[in-house]
Each structure stands twice: as structure tokens, then as C-alpha cells.
Amino acid sequence: MKELKPQVKVGILGGGQLARMLALQGLKLGLDVHVLSARSDDPAAQVVRHWTQGNVESSADLKKFFGKVEIATFESEFLNVDLLSKATPRGRLEPKPKLMGLLQDRLTQKQLLAEHKIPTADFMAVETEADLLKAWSLFDGRLILKKRRFGYDGYGTFKLTHPSEVSKLVKLIENEPSGFIAEALIDFDRELAFMIARSRSSDIATLPLVETHQENSRCLWVKGPSRNPKAKQLMKRFAHVLKKIDYVGVMGVELFETAKGLMVNELAPRVHNSAHYSLDALGCDQFTLHWLCLLGQNLPKTAALRAPGFAMWNLLGSCEREPSWNLGDENLNFHWYGKSENRPGRKMGHLTALGSTPEKALASIRKSRKSFAL
Amino acid sequence: MKELKPQVKVGILGGGQLARMLALQGLKLGLDVHVLSARSDDPAAQVVRHWTQGNVESSADLKKFFGKVEIATFESEFLNVDLLSKATPRGRLEPKPKLMGLLQDRLTQKQLLAEHKIPTADFMAVETEADLLKAWSLFDGRLILKKRRFGYDGYGTFKLTHPSEVSKLVKLIENEPSGFIAEALIDFDRELAFMIARSRSSDIATLPLVETHQENSRCLWVKGPSRNPKAKQLMKRFAHVLKKIDYVGVMGVELFETAKGLMVNELAPRVHNSAHYSLDALGCDQFTLHWLCLLGQNLPKTAALRAPGFAMWNLLGSCEREPSWNLGDENLNFHWYGKSENRPGRKMGHLTALGSTPEKALASIRKSRKSFAL
């Protein structure tokens, strides 16, 4: 384990809410946090003294930024990996650009899972009409088609269960340079998730299993801790994978709970919405944990729960009015990202609550969330 | 209760660690936090985008700063009240300049307590040698002499129990323009403290009673919650006082636990070291609570404890070496203020821990604090 000096110069590529919360928790630790983002009103740009205006896809801006920081990370894995690799001094970005490349592509991500015998939906690459027809047949007319790169919150994802949908997608497929992946549609009971973290010092930590609830392909709420008899074994397998690929930082693992057991849906090589609850419900939150990983510190051995149950609710934009709220009446924790526009479905902030059970924590948010008008 | 719009422009006068933690918790709430301080490496200057270089004792700098913010607060009550009153637009600073004046002066502070029949040590103003001799006689040769203004952490405070000490202090008394107060020396079993908060909406909240431990006149650790049969009644009396003087914000109340009951030692009209534990041990911390007060929000009705016991340990500078630490091994929360110089006794950061009892929480800090070398 590395002995730390105060005020390590750390950098974040990107200025959204994940970058903002990384910045705030880094500042709490006394880190000298730098942010590279496009606009001075970006959520993360508002909370640091050391903001660099620039484009995370510009080689010149990246080089300038890496000249200021000792170690950096990113809030989105959908960057130009070639450009990033060339602009990043060796060992100065975690997770490494190579791993960003591996994990930003849903095909190579799936191949990584398959290689390590981690249960996941059957899949195949789709580049042509013939591939799509083959997938249709292989997966018995029940499949999900996803862009290999740059998809999120349902964008770039298509569910196919009727032949007419197949023909509609042919044009799209042939015009998409990065290609598609087809996956067998999974019947699941619940969606679950957990975070796993690996430090530069090789230490591993996992955060509790949680249940996530999506509406319109966007996460609306999370509650936990959840239980599944196979979770512990799966976490162990991921610890092995992270070591094998020399992954440093936190990773979000999204799961389906099915009659046949847990199946991995997607991986996010970064801090993740499903673990925002950790800011208020755990002894060590995901953002702090990510910094500990990058700084080569040991990780807290147990995720100290501050209550038997917790829940998180995303405050999504409506565009109907200027947001407003009444705080304080209830024992909720309120986090606001400072976004300048209230767009429909946009993640504007979140609420967390603790309770004697996950359900009670969630119920207490449901009861009070009307105090938050978006 | 006021309905809040996002990104209210709030200001903090001063740039130390109290301002830094106010800023960080304000940013979490989505407030647009501005800081006025002298140096860009001040602890609070490092964590906000909107930093104004200036002097909190300069009328021009204050006026410039109040032009940028809708409401402001301060981290130290020892400002020039006349100058502040003139430079502050009406209703724009809380607690109000008038109350800063009342509470920064230990004599008028004591008079306020006496007026409301709140138990405190007997006292008298001391401006001359004759006053001091009268106090010596009145308090039976056992007294504390304090500067009326600008004393802190034992600075400006003198314990007198031997006649030779009296004669030594005569010169000092006659050269101090703001005068002194003499207080009867109190025999106490423990030092305790609590925070009370009053919102612009008139709502009141109190945080748990805690035990504080001083070494060399500086707070070393705090543990809680503590019990005292008279605490509830005293808190109620303070609620009445705060309403009476139209106080808005949090107030730290330092107490002596004596054989004759609780006696108030000092009041701090601001966030206070004795409640730093609240960042990790309560559902709503003292910094967030202070903002809720200023914004006219209702206050959480109960201080939701995240564990049956908690403790806080100040990381004090030694000047012996460059600080370093190993995080993560234990379930401690680490807060670092980013001060540029490691001076002996200086508050550089703090640790908090939760536990099944206050004593166990404190013991877990004692066990691990050697990982933090200052």
C-alpha cells in the first residue's frame, strides 16, 4: 500500500454529474481535483477551482490537461480510445485506455464475459442483413439489437420480437460504422447490480447487491441490500477478471435475476448511477472508493451499511417548469447536479433514504418526492 | 416554508476549513457557492469555482461580494461588526451583523445568558486593576480572565488561582482596548456541547448532546451521543432565546457538566468543530442544516443517528514532517482541509468513526489514527 501525501493532483475527463460527485468526494479527501470539460456551467465545472476548458476528444486539450495532473479518470467510457491512448502519458489514466476500448464495445465486453465463463445472454455480432436474419433464427425471434458503441439509457437499443421489426432495422445496420451486437432476449424477474473495485495495490472491495428499477429504459430507483444465492460467487469471479486484465477503479455490474440464476447484462467501467445510494448509505461511497483505487490505497474490507435498508430515487427532468423543492421535512438526503437545462428524462439530481428495510426506505422517498417539483 | 429554486447564489465570508465544509455541503445541495477570502490556497478557495479574492474586513471587498450573492454567512464571528453592518445589504447576512456583535463579545454573550436565566459561571467586566482585584475577591481567588473579543482555542484566556498571577496581568488588562471578562472558575466533570439551529421559517432543530475533550485548550476528540438529564430543558430554553433575538443559522453551545447541573461555557454563532461528526454520523450534517436555515427551509425533525455511537478526532499539525496517510484499511471517514502549512496544533483535517457505543467509535479511531502521520 502506498503512503499518501496530501493534495495529489487528480484529474477527471468530463463535466457531468458523475464527474461532479467524483470531484466533491475527492475534495473531501483533500485531493487537488482538476476537471476537463467543455462549458463553465457543466455540473463538475461548477465545483472545482481547477477547471480546464476543453474537449475530451481533442488531443491537444488532453495533453494540456495531463500536464497538470498526476493521475486521471473519466466519467464516460465512450471516448475515442485511439486518440486517448496517444494523448495519455503511460500509467496516467485509470481505468486504462486499452480497457476503456475493451469495455466500451458491447461485443468485446461480451467476449470477455464468455471467456471467463460468466453467465450472460447468448450473443453474436451483426454487421449485415444476413447476420440479422441469422440472429433472428438463432434466438428464436426474441432478441435485443444494440449498437456496439455509444449506446446508453436505451438509446441505440432495439427489441425485436416481430418479423416486421427486422426489415425496418436493415438500413440502420448497414449505415452504422461501429456495428451491432444481437443478444438473446432474457426473461428476468428483477434487475440487480453491484459495484466492484480494485485498487492499484491489488486490493478488492465489493459493494452490496441492489435492485434497480427502470422506466422508459432509464433507472428510476434503486433499493438494497438485495439477496441472491449466486451473488457472492459471481463477485469472486469478477475479482479474478479484474486482476487478470489489471483493471483499476470501480466497475458497475448490471444483472438479470432469472429462473436459471444471475446473468450479467452490462458492465460500466466507471462510477455508476446504481451506486449513488452509497453516498449516504455506506461508510465508504463509490466515488471515494474509486479515488482510493487510483491512489493505490487499501480498500475498506466491509461495506459498512448505515442502516438495514436504503433506497435512491433519480430526479428526472420534465421540462414543464423550473425545478423547485422543499427540503428538510423528511429524513431524505438531497443531491442536485446544477444542470442548466431541465430536459425531459434528464438526470437532474437524486434522493436517498435509509430505513429498517429496503422497502421502507423506498416508501419514505415515494411519500416525500412530491416536495421536489421538476 | 419557502419553495426553493435551484442554484441560489450563496456566499461565505472567510476561507478556512469551516468555510470549506460549508462550501462542499452547499455544492451537494446544488447551491451556487461563492467564497470571499484572502488567498487562492485557502481551504475553501480550493473547492469553489466562484472565489473572490478579498479581505472580509474591507468595506469595498464586502460590497463587491454582496453584489454577487443573494444570501451570505461567515465562518468566524470575529469580524469588524460596524464595518460589516454598513457593507451588508439588509437581510443579506445570517446570523445578522447585530447578533455577531452581541455574541462575539463574551460580556454581552454572558449578559444574554443571564437575562434568559440560563445557568453559566458568575462573571464581571474587567477593565482596570481595581476591577481585577474585585473579581479576585468576588470569585474567591479562582477565576478565568478572558479577552472580551477575538479569543479562541485558549488564546486570550488566563486561569488565575495564585495572587502572583494577578499582578502579572495588570499591564495586559490596561493595554487591551476591547476589555476583559472575569468568570468564576467552574469545577466540572465533563465538557459537553450541542448544536441548535433555527431556520428563517422559524423552525428549530437540535443535534445530539456530545462530550468534547480538550488538550492544550484545543479540542482533540468528540464522542456521542451523551446523556444528561437537564439537556432537553436547556435546549428548549435556547430555542426560546434564538426566537427572541431572531437568530438564523446553527449555533454551537459549549457546556460544563457539574455537580450542580449543566452550565453554559461559551456560544459560537456558526458551524462548530464539536459537530463535525455530523458529516458522517447524522442524516443531516451541521453544514447542510445551516444552509437549510438560511434558505428558509424546514429542518429535519429528528437528528437521524446512523449508528448508536460516533466519534470525531481532530488531526492536528505537528510541523515535524510532511503529512501522509494510509486510507481504507479501517472504516474511518477521513476529511482533509488542504492547508498549505503543517503548523503545530493546527487543525489539518479530522477523522470520524461510527460504533455500537460512543466509546467503541472513539476506540476504533485511536487504534487507526497512527495511519495518519502529521
Interface residues (C-beta under 8 A of the other chain):
Chain A: M1 K2 E3 L4 K5 P6 Q7 L24 L27 K28 L29 G30 D32 S40 A45 Q46 V47 V48 R49 W51 S199 D203 G283 C284 L292 L295 Q297 N298 L299 P300 K301 T302 A304 R306 A307 E322 P323 S324 W325 N326 L327 G328 D329 E330 N331 N333 F334 H335 W336 Y337 G338 G349 L354
Chain B: M1 K2 E3 L4 K5 P6 Q7 L24 L27 K28 L29 G30 D32 S40 A45 Q46 V47 V48 R49 W51 S199 D203 G283 C284 L292 L295 Q297 N298 L299 P300 K301 T302 A304 R306 A307 E322 P323 S324 W325 N326 L327 G328 D329 E330 N331 N333 F334 H335 W336 Y337 G338 G349 L354
